Amino acid sequence: MVNRDRLAGTFTDLIRIDSISKKEGAFAQVIFKMLESMGAQVLEDNAGEKIGSDATGNIIAKFNGTEKAVPPLLLNAHIDTVQPGENIKVLFSDDTFRSDGATILAADDKSAVAVLLEALTVLKEQNLKHGPLEVVFTICEEIGLLGAKHLDYSMITAQYGYSIDATDVEGIVTRAPGANRLRFDVHGRDAHAGAAPEKGINAIQIASRAIANMTLGRIDDETTANMGVIKGGKATNIVPDLVTVEGEVRSHDDKKLKEETKKIVAAFEHEVAAYKQNHPSDDGLPGIDVSVESDFSHMNVPEEHIVVRLAQKAANRQGYQLVCKASGGGSDANIFAGNGIVTGILGTGMRDMHTVRESVRLSDMLQSAELILEIIQLHATNKGIS
């Protein structure tokens, strides 16, 4: 049922419209008009203003179902891309889309946008049965899931659905970690590094000792930790009086997330306290400011949930098995889950995302579109229960 050439053409056309994070406005207008032409009620929230995008906000398209008794189904993709993502040159050969190597391809997540638009087009042109659909295209996903975090959830009635934002076309991501974002500002005392270094307190050295005593990387099969940014110092001949360290902890287990976060905070606090004890001063230095913010909640969709059963049955009808998978990354689905919308993550075949080697096969995109169409129809005929 899916039109191969049309899908390829839509994907190519979408890639040629730049939409890096916070500059999705032109792309959003194109998507808005396409959805309107399909007969959807198309809405926008005001997330753009809140997060500094030139787009008005997230796009929410509502399609009335032919089967009114069926609960609404959420479908989601994000419309922003990472850099280098401007003036992309699309190449196609051997069933595979690539860029010319100077930029990303933007298959993340425009392959999903194209797949959803094709599925919706087929749905309408062939007058296929479907329940109410709520299609949400988010902005600024790539810079902290900001579109989903600022989505006006009063505009959404669906309680479950799918985010299309993964690689494996024969898998459904049902587990993803929660994450804490960490920031430490270590305050020392400046001094001339050559003339009077003993008068200074080296903030970078204190932070380095804390980091050296941490366990980072893979903590266990559910948990990771990373210190990813260090900023500080003014010149090589000045003892640095301030250093900022930023990092994160992720875990599929909320208890482990809390415990590992505490360990990292304790490591910084210990080094500051130890320096004070060994080098008493009357100005209270060194000091530390600690910020711990929840970046996103963990996601865990039970295998017996309709989101999983529906997708697996649809895949079976297409002739293959859909395997439940865990991910180490966060996505819009994490934010939806935190707002009471159970969301599985499906793939389009995109590979090497966020690199100039990014690619996606057209055959994988076709399989993705066919799966989504099958899910929509099964959802309608089974009234969401099977």
Beta strands, then each sheet from edge to edge (+ up, - down):
strand 1: 41-44
strand 2: 59-63
strand 3: 73-78
strand 4: 90-93
strand 5: 96-99
strand 6: 133-138
strand 7: 160-166
strand 8: 171-176
strand 9: 178-187
strand 10: 217-220
strand 11: 223-232
strand 12: 242-251
strand 13: 287-296
strand 14: 299-300
strand 15: 323-326
strand 16: 342-347
strand 17: 359-361
sheet 1: 1+ 2- 6+ 3+ 7+ 16+ 8- 14+
sheet 2: 1+ 2- 6+ 3+ 7+ 16+ 8- 15-
sheet 3: 4+ 5- 17+
sheet 4: 10+ 11- 12+ 9- 13+
end
